[in-house]
Amino acid sequence: MKNFIPSIGTIIGFVLSCVFLTFCLVVTSTQFALGALIDIGVDISFATRLQTTVHDLQSMSPLVGVIFSLGLLIAFTVGSYISRLVGILPAVVFALAGFASIAVTTKGLNSVLDITVIVATRQWDGYLAFCLIGALSGYVFQRLSARFSPAV
């Protein structure tokens, strides 16, 4: 039964990696959307960029956080088993799990809702940016989990 109960370090690592993921995804999404407006000739000042980013962080974070954190929970659970089997390079395993989590969650949202919900992921560069943020979140999770876990 002990194997099913996460350590406090794992919980702290997961929560902080989800906060990191949510912050980065919302900011990236906002900047890609504003960039698309600039591409069509809209003049956007730095103050407007900052104000829009803060607004999006306040309004989008709860929903983005819940949806993508559920994906991370599944990916990191699978990643922990793979990491135990492989026995080496857990940071790489969790980075790949984070990458895959964002890729699958984003494509899953698109297919279930039959539209591309997140504007940033309509182009390959935005989709790749989101997936790389997922990989960074996996790395953050592994490093923080190891850092906050008690020494055995």
Helices and strands as residue ranges (DSSP letters): G 2-4, H 8-39, H 46-86, H 90-113, G 119-122, H 124-148
